[in-house]
Amino acid sequence: MASEDVKTSEDAVSTIVNLAEEAKLAREGVKAPSFAILSICKSLVAGGVAGGVSRTAVAPLERLKILLQVQNPHSIKYNGTIQGLKYVWQTEGFRGLFKGNGTNCARIVPNSAVKFFSYEQASKGILYLYRQQTGDEDAELTPVLRLGAGACAGIIAMSATYPMDMVRGRLTVQTEKSPYQYRGMFHALATVLREEGPRALYKGWLPSVIGVIPYVGLNFSVYESLKDWLVQDKPFGLVRDNELSVTIRLACGAVAGTVGQTVAYPLDVIRRRMQMVGWKDASSVVTGDGRGKAPMQYNGMIDAFRKTVRHEGVGALYKGLVPNSVKVVPSIAIAFVTYEVVKDILGVEMRISD
């Protein structure tokens, strides 16, 4: 009996200690694993909604950029942003401004999921190799190593969802005058696979991979350099108490995005043009409505660069850059605001980085 009393007392003490520990953790704001997973899922949903809303808001500029990139040089219908948007509105109506946007938004969820997972795995692998090389078991990732992990994640995510990006490009340039109409993303995927083979879904993949590296690298380096300059020199009284406001951070991000995309933009143009090669019943934008010479055929990335510069000049590598640059600032701002609003609605208390 005495031993049972002792055992009961020990159980009671153990229960009290456990309750005390749980209360302490609750006061310190430590969440249970299930709650953490739920918060991360909510954050991913908020990020997906933010990406969809921001991309839809600038969809007309995104479509115009692609149209300018692949427009047949022998049958040019518009050169500028305003002229191009007006032409699309007059010939295809309001819906024409948003062609291909559904496929573009559909890419966001799987792309983000693969990107986050790949970043975690790449970070672990790079950190392991870094610790092995330095012999320091307590070493942490440096900004350069994190940049490398981010580049790996970007390449993997882009490769995993590239077929969707490829058909999005074709859906985007498709017009009412196109000889053959893709009825949607899945129909386009099936048609390309049947008529052109599996390799066609990855046309333009190489310049995309090469473009990810300078784009991501410049984004990070320019953004961090701008922030350091503003905090240290405090120009125009923009910074107080060494803290950057949300507006200033958005401006830094917009500048970084603009610089990065400008440097990597020629690769994006070549990628789009390579995606159009082999399209049997191509859009009139690509064929030039049957007038003039046929659209260019490319044997690879270098051949595409050479023919584009030879026949259209260096400026052709930057076709569509203006509408692409114009959409950067509103896209970042809308994504940021939408993410915060959706996060508040879902009651997210933890960011993905936590």
N, C-alpha and C positions, 0 to 999 in steps of 0.2 A: 504493500500500500504506500509505504514511504517513498519507494523508488518511483511509483506512478506519480506521486505528488511532485517529486523533483523533476520528472520528465515533463509534466504539465507546466510547471513553473518555467522550465527552460524554453518550452514552446511559446509560452506567453511572452517571455522576455524577447525571444527571437522575433515574434510578430511585432512587438512594440518597436524594436530596433529597425525592422524593415519599414514600418510605417513612418518612422522618424526620418529615415533616409529618403523615402519617396517624397515626404513633405519638403525636405531640404532641397532636393532636386527640383521640385515644383517651384519653390521660392527663387531658385537660381535660374529658372527659365529653361531647364533642360527638358526636352520633349522626348517622349517614348519613341522607339523606332518606327512604329506604325504611324504615329502622328507626323514624324519627319518625312516618311515616304509620301503621305497624303499631301503635305505642304509642298514637296518637290513636284508632285503631279499637278497640283494647282498652279504652281509657278510656270510649269511647262505649258499648261493650258492658257495661262495669261499671256505668255510669250507667243504662243501660236496665234491667238486672237489678235494680239498687237501686230504681229507680222502680216496677217491677212488683211486687217483694216488698213494698215499703212501702205501695203502694196496695192490694194484696191483704189485707195485715194489717188495714187500717182500712176495708175494703170494706163491712162491715155498717153502719158509721157513715155512710159516703158514700151508701149506698142510702137509709138512713133520712132523711138530710138532704133528698134529692130527693123522697122520698115526702111529707114534711112540707110541702115547697114547693108541690107541685101537688095536695095533698089537697083534695077537694071540701069547701068550708066548710059545706055543708048535710048532710054525712054524715061527721062527724069520728069516727074510731075510736080515735085516740090523740093525746095532746098532748105527752108528754114522751119523753125518750130511752129510759129503761128500759122504759116502757110500750110504746113503739113497737117496740123490739127483741123484746120478749116476744110481741107480737101477730104479728109476722112469723114468729117461730119456731113459734108455735102453728098458724098458718094455712098456712105454706108449707114449714116444716121448715128444716133446716140449709142446704140449697142455696138457699133463698129469700134468705138473708142475703147471698149473693154474686151475685145476678142483675145482669147488666150489667157485671160486673167484667172479663170476657174482652175486651169491646169497649173498656173503659177502658184496660186494659193494652196493647191493640193500638194505641192512639193514641200511646203514649209514644215508640216508635222513630221513626216519621215526624215526629212533632211535634218531637222533640229534633234530628233531622237538619236539618229546615227552620229551626229556631230558631238553631242554631249557624251555619249557612251565612248566614242573613239577618243575623245580628249582625255577622259579618265584613264583609259587603258594605255594610251600613248604616254601620259604623264608618269604612270607607274613604271612603264618600261624604261623611259629615259632616265628617271630618277634612280632606278636600280643600276643602270649602266654607269651613271655619273658617280654614284657611291662606290661602285667597284673600281672605277678609274682613279678616284681621289683617295680611296681608302678611308673615307670619313663616313661612318654609318649614320651620322646625324646631319649630313649635308641636305640642303633643300634646293628646290628648283630655282635657278636664276631667271631673270626676265627673258634672256636669250633662249634658254631651254624651254620655258613656257611658250615662247613664240614658236619654237620648233614643234612642240606638241600641238599647238593650235593649227599650224600649217598642215601637219599630218591629219588632224581631225577634219580640216576643211577639204583636203584632197579625198579622203575616204568618203565623207558625206556627199561630196559632189559626184564621185564615181558611182556611188550607190543609187543616186537619184538622177543620174545624167540622162537616161532614156526619156524621162518625163520632161527634162529641160529641152531635149532635142525636139520632141513633138510639140512642145509649147511654142518653140520658134516657128514651126510650120503653121500651127493653128493661128498664131499671131499675124502672119503675113497673108493668110488666106483671105480672099475677097469674094464677092458675089460673082465675079467674072472668072474665077478659077475653074478650070475644066472639070476637076474632081473635088468633091467636098468631103473633108473629114468631118464626121458627125460628132466627134468628141475625143477626149483623151484616149480612151481605151480603143476606140475604133481606129484612131490614128496609129497607136502602137501596133495593133494587129495588122494594119495595112502595110506599114513600113516593114514589119517583120516578114510578112508574106511576100512582098514584092521586091524588097531590097536585101533581105537577110539580116541576121542578128548583128553583124558588124555595123550596119547602117545606123543603129541606135546609138553608136558611140562616135559618130562622125564629129570631128572638132574637139575630141576629148583631150588630145595632147596640148594644144594651146590653152585649153582651160586649166589643165594641171599646172602648166608653166606660169599662167597668169595669177594663180592663187598665191604663189610665193611672194612676189613683189607687192601684190595688193594687200595681203595680210600684214606683211612686214612694214610697209609704209604707213598703214593705218595705225599700228601700235606706236611706231617710232615718232611720227609726226604728232600724234595725240599726246604722248607723254612729254615730248620736247616743248610743245606749246604750253602745257600745264606748268612745267618747271619754269619756263620763261616768265609766265604771268605771275607766278607766286614769288619768284625772286626779284624781278624788276618792277612789278606792280605798275605797268604802263597805264596812263589815262585814268588812274584811280579805279580800275575795274575790280581789284582784289582788296579785300579787307580782312585783317586777322588771319592771313594765309589760307583763307577758305574760298574755294571757287563756287559760285552760284550755279544752279541748274542751267540757267541760260548760257553762262560762259562755257560750261562743259559741253552743252549741245553745240555751241559755235565751234569749239575745238574739234569735236567729233565730225562736224560737217566739213571743216577744212581738211582734216585728215582723210576723210572719205573721198573728197574731191581730188586731192593729190594722188592718193592711191589708185583711184579709178582712171585718172588721166594717164598715168604711167602704164597701167596694165590694159588700157582700152584697146589698142591695136590688136591685141590677142583676142579680145572679145569679138571684134569685127571679123577677124579671120575665122573664129569658131563658128559664128552664125553663117558665114558664107559656105563653109565646109558642110554645115548641116543641110544646106539646100541642094547640094550636089546629089544627083541620082534621083531627084524627085521627078518622076515620069510626067505627071500632070501638074506641073508646078504652078504656083500662083502667078497671076499676071504681073505682080510686082517684080517677080524674079525674071520672067520671060520678056517683059516689056510689051505685053499684049500682042506678041507675035511680030512686032516691028523691029527692024534693025537686026543686029547680030544676036545669036543665041547667047544665053548666059554662060559665064565662064565655067570651065571644068577644071578641077584641081586634083593633082595626084598626091598631095600632102600639104603639110603646114608651110614648108619653105616655098613650095611651088605656088601656094595661095598668096603668100606675101609678095613674091616676085611678080606674079601676074597682076595683082592689084595695084602695086606701085607703078609698074610699067604702063598699064593701060589707063589708069585714073589718077596717078600721082600720089604723093605721100599723104595729101589731105584726105584721101579716101579711107585711110586707116583711122580717121577720127570722125567719120560720118555718124551723126546721132549723138555726139558728145554733149552738145548744148542741152537738149532735153534730158539727157541722162544726168547732167550736172544740176539742172534746175530741180529735179525730183529728189535730190539728196537731202536738202534741208527740211522740206516738209515731211519726207518719209521718216527721218530720224525723230523729228518733233512729234509726229502723230503716233509713231510706235512707242515712244517713251510715255506719252500721256495715256494712251490706251492701255498699256501694260499696268500703269499705276491704278487706273480706274478699275480694270478687271480684277486686279490683285485685291483691291479693297472690297469689291463685291463678293469675291470668293473667300475673303477672310484669310488671306495668305499672311503668315507671320514670319516666314523664313524665306530668304532668297536662295536661289539655286547654288550660289557660291558658298553658302554656309553648310 
